[in-house]
Amino acid sequence: MSAGGDTTRVLDAFASAFGGTPDGVWQAPGRVNLIGEHTDYNEGFALPFAIGLAARVAVRVRADRAVRLVSTHGGGLIELDLDSLSPGTATGWAVYPGGVAWALACDGADVPGFDLALESTVPVGSGLSSSHAIECAVATGLAELTGASFGVHDLVRVTQRAENSFVGAPTGILDQSASLRGAAGHAVFLDCRDQSVELVPFDAAGAGLSVLVVDTTVSHSHAEGGYASRRRACELGAEVLGVEALRDVSSADLAEAQGLLDPLTFRRVRHVVTEDERVLATVETLRAAGPSGIGPLLDASHASMRDDFEISCPELDLAVETTRAAGALGARMTGGGFGGSAIALIPVDAETGVREAVLAGFARAGFRTPDLFTVSPSNGAHRLI
Ligand code: GLA
């Protein structure tokens, strides 16, 4: 699967729904998170990269206050009214462009009515940020069309507001930061306290490796309870420990923290604290030795999510176990959890065997056939036309 820069499909969809050509076409990618899960809303560290799968939107400004939306994935024409746009007024995929238009207006942008056609190659519900890919493409396009001087920090805030308040998912800034700030050949080392970013070279191919995604096709939604309850446990942990955020706790503090927290909250806290440290260790290892040294950190991250944060599921665990047994250097679930995808770092010459092992393992377990594909770091959101 590859997104490329081909705009034919989205332009055709635009022309057949609205006639003529759009004012522009913008693209924003999905992401995998190499490591650093559920650290973003704890003001910690994460290391995602933007992938080649992406959402593309063709947009043309209208003279009135209507928003008209079509997708190459079907569902017909959706109409929204900008003036009555508020949380709860849109459903389906319209919550993403609707939410971004609403959030831009909340931020003072003079958003005009618009016609928009969407095409996306990011599989929905795969844990690869299909929703943020749409939001970032729309936000980048609309910000430009409104002439608002929104920088990347503003677009991170706008898309987070859209997601939190309009879509109703209490997520952090990981996904949009990767989608907006990704760069080919690099992972995005993100400090979620001040939103600063360092691009860290991640050349898996150069090291004879590839990153295989195992999309379990177990669908999840972060607007449901599991994500929010993990977030609440982290907030409770920070409050009891008397810190602004769990970012301020280190593994040296954990023995003392254990005496102060109930056992469940302690495990949630331990995941976040150790995960932050694993991100820093991964960045150091990448800089010193390249991708081949990070396998054990990926494995430890998965174990922590499975055992302490309890956000894995049998399909994700099986994906990790079978890829490891078939020769992966390391593997972990990626994204918010409760379904979605795992990633495995594998020697290129072991790829065929790993793929076969995963397919056979899933069939034996009676699980749905997973989708398997490789990803590499790609550029963030940008204008195509
Ligand atoms: C989802 C959220 C992110 C982040 C991850 C977990 O992808 O959108 O903000 O919290 O889960 O790391």
Residues whose N, C-alpha, C, O or C-beta is under 5 A from the ligand:
A	BS01	GLA	G36 E37 H38 T39 D40 T171 G172 I173 L174 D175 G335 G336
